[in-house]
Amino acid sequence: MAVFPKRKFVGAADANKFGVRYRALMAKHPFLLFGLPFMTVIIGGSFVLTPAAAIRYERQDRKVRQMTREEELGVGKTGRKVDIREEYYRLASKDLDDWEQKRVKRLRGESDGVL
């Protein structure tokens, strides 16, 4: 019975190709030829992408900024200066006991909530 060799037969034409030599060396040194370049790409990509992401978020922050209270009130076309005390006294001076409850018209087919 014949014994099969552990090493595969490599023809003379394939012996000098890069892929064949790389596979043979990788079998001997897997971390050096696969693991180390892989980790280098991952860590290097992290350093390259961090500033790119920061630029993205800074640009978004420039577009969306926090408005002051006066700017919020002035956004509408009829914006006016509002004083809380003035609004309180204006509402308190109205007769709050004289009001009537009215139902809102419903759309056709919509339940009116009456049992």
C-alpha positions as CSV (number, residue, x, y, z in Angstrom):
1,M,0.0,0.0,0.0
2,A,1.3,3.4,-1.0
3,V,1.9,6.2,1.5
4,F,0.6,9.6,0.5
5,P,3.0,12.5,1.1
6,K,2.0,15.4,3.4
7,R,3.2,18.0,0.9
8,K,1.1,18.6,-2.2
9,F,2.7,18.4,-5.6
10,V,3.4,21.8,-7.1
11,G,4.1,21.8,-10.8
12,A,7.1,23.8,-12.2
13,A,4.7,26.3,-13.9
14,D,2.9,27.1,-10.6
15,A,5.9,27.1,-8.3
16,N,6.8,30.8,-9.0
17,K,3.3,32.2,-8.7
18,F,2.6,34.7,-5.9
19,G,-0.5,32.9,-4.6
20,V,1.2,29.6,-4.3
21,R,4.1,31.0,-2.4
22,Y,1.8,33.1,-0.2
23,R,-0.3,30.1,0.7
24,A,2.8,28.1,1.6
25,L,4.2,30.8,3.8
26,M,0.8,31.4,5.4
27,A,0.7,27.8,6.5
28,K,3.9,28.4,8.4
29,H,3.3,31.9,9.7
30,P,-0.5,32.6,9.8
31,F,-0.5,35.5,12.3
32,L,2.3,37.4,10.6
33,L,0.8,37.1,7.1
34,F,-2.9,37.3,7.8
35,G,-3.6,38.4,11.4
36,L,-1.2,41.3,11.6
37,P,-2.3,43.0,8.4
38,F,-5.9,42.5,9.3
39,M,-5.5,44.1,12.7
40,T,-3.5,47.0,11.2
41,V,-6.3,47.7,8.7
42,I,-8.9,47.7,11.5
43,I,-6.9,49.9,13.9
44,G,-5.8,52.2,11.1
45,G,-9.3,52.5,9.8
46,S,-10.5,53.5,13.2
47,F,-8.0,56.4,13.3
48,V,-8.9,57.5,9.8
49,L,-12.7,57.3,10.3
50,T,-12.8,59.1,13.7
51,P,-12.1,62.6,12.3
52,A,-14.4,62.0,9.4
53,A,-17.3,61.2,11.7
54,A,-16.4,64.2,13.9
55,I,-16.6,66.5,10.8
56,R,-20.0,65.0,10.0
57,Y,-21.4,65.6,13.4
58,E,-19.9,69.2,13.6
59,R,-21.6,70.0,10.3
60,Q,-24.9,68.7,11.6
61,D,-24.5,70.8,14.8
62,R,-24.0,73.9,12.7
63,K,-27.3,73.3,10.9
64,V,-29.2,72.5,14.1
65,R,-28.6,74.9,16.9
66,Q,-30.4,75.8,20.1
67,M,-32.7,78.8,19.8
68,T,-33.1,81.4,22.5
69,R,-36.5,82.1,24.0
70,E,-36.8,85.4,22.0
71,E,-35.9,83.7,18.7
72,E,-38.6,81.0,19.4
73,L,-41.2,83.7,19.9
74,G,-40.1,85.6,16.8
75,V,-40.3,82.5,14.5
76,G,-44.0,82.9,13.8
77,K,-45.2,85.8,11.6
78,T,-47.2,87.2,14.4
79,G,-44.5,86.8,17.1
80,R,-44.6,89.3,19.9
81,K,-42.8,89.8,23.1
82,V,-44.5,87.8,25.8
83,D,-44.4,88.6,29.5
84,I,-45.6,85.8,31.8
85,R,-47.1,88.3,34.3
86,E,-48.9,90.2,31.6
87,E,-50.4,87.0,30.2
88,Y,-51.5,85.9,33.6
89,Y,-53.4,89.1,34.4
90,R,-54.9,89.2,30.9
91,L,-56.3,85.7,31.3
92,A,-57.4,86.3,34.9
93,S,-59.3,89.4,33.9
94,K,-61.6,87.3,31.6
95,D,-64.7,85.8,33.0
96,L,-63.7,82.1,33.2
97,D,-67.1,81.0,34.7
98,D,-69.1,82.1,31.6
99,W,-68.3,79.5,28.9
100,E,-70.2,76.9,27.0
101,Q,-69.1,73.4,25.9
102,K,-69.5,72.7,22.2
103,R,-69.0,69.4,20.4
104,V,-66.7,69.3,17.4
105,K,-68.3,68.2,14.2
106,R,-67.1,64.7,13.2
107,L,-66.2,63.4,9.8
108,R,-68.7,61.2,8.1
109,G,-68.3,57.6,9.3
110,E,-66.3,58.6,12.3
111,S,-67.4,57.5,15.8
112,D,-68.7,60.5,17.8
113,G,-68.0,58.8,21.1
114,V,-71.6,58.8,22.3
115,L,-72.7,55.5,23.8
